[in-house]
Amino acid sequence: MKFKLRNYFFSLRKKKYFSFTKQQFNSLLFRIHREKKNIIGTYWAINNEVDLSILNKILFKKNKTLALPFINSKNEMEFKIWRKQDCLQLNKFGIAQTFKKSETVFPNIILTPLLAFNNFRYRLGYGSGYYDKYFSNLSKNNRKFTTIGIGFYFQKTNKFTAHNLDFPLDNIFTEKGFLN
């Protein structure tokens, strides 16, 4: 079931993709600024995910600390500091990430890409479970963090249910703003 949904949403996202404007990010920027969190976990968009380039540039200008996901040698995700001038490398999935020597951090806000999401704020990802495992580990270690799924409104569906290893997001942000 999830395999078919993934294929459907990959195709749909490719057909309906568009770039967010600076104005469409305003409520997300306000939320980030209001929460006064010091480390923001962001991502480098692939496969027609919502491109956060505009948002990341603004966050860099506001002197926010950004971190990118990094897949380590144990095949686990962690976040590493990303500085504006840093060169990036492609990981085994073809996703841009920092280098191993970059400092590992624990973001306070984690902007999370998704293929689809449901009314209960569960996300459908690519199926590897990196984000869910990472969120679960942070929770087990009593880390305080906020998760915000980033997607297009047309990715909303109730055609999947969560499994016991799935981690609900705190919020979903689309071109229409926050959903709850």
Legacy VTK file of the C-alpha trace (Angstrom):
# vtk DataFile Version 3.0
C-alpha trace
ASCII
DATASET POLYDATA
POINTS 180 float
0.000 0.000 0.000
2.668 2.528 1.004
4.749 1.566 -2.050
1.880 2.549 -4.375
1.267 5.756 -2.420
4.935 6.691 -2.647
4.927 6.213 -6.420
1.709 8.196 -6.733
3.013 11.124 -4.661
6.408 11.148 -6.405
4.537 11.477 -9.693
2.047 14.035 -8.368
4.790 16.177 -6.866
6.680 16.117 -10.159
3.563 17.247 -12.085
2.426 19.928 -9.627
5.763 21.231 -8.307
6.238 24.973 -7.861
8.637 27.144 -5.896
7.502 28.914 -2.754
7.918 32.674 -2.715
9.630 34.577 0.071
6.197 35.745 1.259
4.920 32.172 1.533
7.669 31.460 4.069
6.728 34.440 6.297
4.631 32.533 8.843
7.325 29.842 9.111
10.001 32.511 9.630
7.828 34.145 12.277
7.394 30.804 14.082
11.138 30.105 13.997
11.925 33.606 15.272
9.195 33.492 17.942
10.398 30.206 19.393
13.906 31.629 19.736
15.407 28.236 19.021
19.097 28.391 18.307
19.672 25.464 15.906
17.445 24.779 12.911
17.659 21.424 11.169
16.936 22.071 7.515
17.386 20.023 4.358
18.694 20.217 0.800
15.716 19.524 -1.502
15.708 16.560 -3.894
13.021 14.860 -6.018
10.776 17.940 -6.205
10.625 18.466 -2.444
9.769 21.989 -1.323
12.956 23.940 -2.011
14.110 25.759 1.121
16.887 27.773 -0.585
15.087 31.097 -0.080
14.294 30.267 3.543
17.829 29.062 4.282
19.339 32.269 2.837
17.077 34.351 5.071
17.976 32.260 8.122
21.682 32.643 7.360
21.200 36.447 7.082
19.448 36.405 10.477
22.504 34.609 11.911
20.589 31.445 12.721
22.589 28.240 13.109
21.607 25.721 10.441
22.298 22.006 10.352
21.850 19.433 7.586
21.096 15.720 7.894
24.176 13.517 7.618
24.102 9.742 7.138
26.994 8.350 9.184
29.024 5.145 8.813
26.498 3.284 11.032
23.796 4.193 8.479
22.145 6.494 11.021
21.061 10.078 10.519
22.510 12.877 12.556
22.644 16.621 11.978
25.835 18.547 11.330
26.441 22.286 11.347
26.103 23.886 7.917
27.794 27.213 7.399
26.919 29.415 4.457
30.377 29.061 2.906
30.627 25.263 3.406
31.175 22.978 0.444
28.782 20.053 0.448
29.187 16.459 -0.698
26.666 13.976 -2.046
25.825 11.017 0.187
24.930 7.522 -1.053
21.394 8.728 -1.868
22.617 11.683 -3.920
21.631 14.172 -1.218
23.906 17.097 -0.405
25.326 16.946 3.105
28.203 18.431 5.049
31.430 16.543 5.650
32.118 14.101 8.478
34.405 16.589 10.255
31.549 19.095 10.665
30.236 19.452 14.202
27.327 17.174 15.165
24.449 19.045 16.833
20.901 18.460 18.036
18.506 20.896 16.323
15.722 22.530 18.311
13.522 22.867 15.221
13.673 20.228 12.494
12.222 21.081 9.083
11.277 17.738 7.594
10.598 16.894 3.937
7.710 14.585 3.130
5.958 12.786 0.278
2.530 12.944 1.882
0.925 13.650 5.251
-2.364 12.909 6.965
-4.713 14.717 9.360
-2.875 13.251 12.335
0.439 14.903 11.268
2.090 11.635 10.269
4.320 11.823 7.226
4.934 9.426 4.418
8.637 9.533 3.611
10.830 7.525 1.293
10.594 4.394 3.441
14.018 4.238 5.094
12.815 5.620 8.430
15.780 7.925 9.020
13.707 10.819 10.351
11.403 8.643 12.482
14.389 6.861 14.059
16.131 10.165 14.690
13.041 11.704 16.323
12.528 8.589 18.427
16.130 8.665 19.662
15.862 12.348 20.558
12.669 11.650 22.520
14.223 8.697 24.358
17.094 10.969 25.388
14.684 13.668 26.625
15.811 16.225 24.039
13.425 19.114 23.460
12.701 19.702 19.772
9.944 20.773 17.404
9.243 18.974 14.126
7.694 20.781 11.178
6.850 18.824 8.049
7.348 20.839 4.870
5.212 20.026 1.866
2.632 21.121 -0.667
-1.024 21.212 0.274
-1.836 18.711 -2.492
0.249 16.119 -0.584
-2.422 15.831 2.107
-4.113 12.431 2.149
-5.774 10.048 4.554
-4.945 6.947 2.524
-2.306 5.699 4.947
-2.182 4.972 8.627
0.740 5.273 10.973
2.733 2.299 12.177
4.172 1.919 15.661
7.604 3.220 14.547
6.174 6.338 12.869
6.665 9.603 14.724
3.974 12.313 14.488
5.151 15.772 13.481
4.351 18.765 15.660
3.091 20.707 12.677
2.826 20.732 8.886
3.706 23.781 6.783
2.532 24.203 3.181
2.099 27.088 0.760
-1.156 27.789 2.657
0.700 28.176 5.959
0.466 25.967 9.032
-2.266 23.352 9.017
-3.217 23.308 12.695
LINES 1 181
180 0 1 2 3 4 5 6 7 8 9 10 11 12 13 14 15 16 17 18 19 20 21 22 23 24 25 26 27 28 29 30 31 32 33 34 35 36 37 38 39 40 41 42 43 44 45 46 47 48 49 50 51 52 53 54 55 56 57 58 59 60 61 62 63 64 65 66 67 68 69 70 71 72 73 74 75 76 77 78 79 80 81 82 83 84 85 86 87 88 89 90 91 92 93 94 95 96 97 98 99 100 101 102 103 104 105 106 107 108 109 110 111 112 113 114 115 116 117 118 119 120 121 122 123 124 125 126 127 128 129 130 131 132 133 134 135 136 137 138 139 140 141 142 143 144 145 146 147 148 149 150 151 152 153 154 155 156 157 158 159 160 161 162 163 164 165 166 167 168 169 170 171 172 173 174 175 176 177 178 179
